[in-house]
Amino acid sequence: MYAEARAKVATLVVRTDVEGALVFVDGTLRGMTPLPDPLFVEPGVHSISVEHEEYETQKMMLQLGAGGTIENGLQLKRKPAGTPTPPEPPRPAPGT
């Protein structure tokens, strides 16, 4: 049953050389590096973004097929000294 379900989705493995980077898939936060498990997504084109306040954001578009696995290792480049860190967007209060 597990193999049957895996054949219908795509598997994405994201690795980076920086711990604590945020991993977004199609604009939705999916975890923080190092990710403990692969990410499962619907087949198709997906935008992947890896962000860390001290490093330049890495973005890519990937075409993922049903039953396929893509593994990406990203090296983040440290921001130049003196680069201001953008403020975090306001977070909704719990329960709203």
Residue pairs with C-beta under 8 A, 6 or more apart in sequence:
6 40
6 67
7 66
7 67
8 66
8 67
9 40
9 41
9 42
9 43
9 66
9 67
10 40
10 41
10 42
10 43
10 44
10 64
10 65
10 66
10 67
10 68
10 69
10 70
11 38
11 39
11 40
11 68
11 69
11 70
12 25
12 38
12 39
12 40
12 41
12 46
12 48
12 62
12 64
12 69
12 70
12 71
12 72
13 35
13 38
13 39
13 69
13 70
13 71
13 72
14 23
14 33
14 35
14 39
14 48
14 50
14 72
14 74
15 33
15 34
15 35
15 71
15 72
15 73
15 74
16 33
16 34
16 50
16 58
16 73
16 74
16 75
16 76
17 73
17 74
17 75
17 76
18 33
18 52
18 55
18 76
19 33
19 34
20 32
20 33
20 52
21 32
21 33
21 50
21 51
21 52
21 55
21 76
22 29
22 31
22 32
22 50
22 51
22 52
23 29
23 30
23 31
23 32
23 33
23 35
23 39
23 48
23 49
23 50
24 30
24 47
24 48
24 49
24 50
24 51
25 39
25 41
25 46
25 47
25 48
26 46
26 47
27 47
27 49
30 39
31 39
33 50
38 69
41 64
43 64
43 65
43 66
43 68
44 63
44 64
45 61
45 62
45 63
45 64
46 61
46 62
46 64
47 59
47 60
47 61
48 59
48 60
48 61
48 62
48 72
49 57
49 58
49 59
50 57
50 58
50 59
50 74
50 76
51 57
52 76
53 85
54 78
54 79
54 85
55 76
55 77
55 78
55 79
56 76
56 77
56 78
56 79
58 74
58 76
60 72
62 70
62 72
64 70
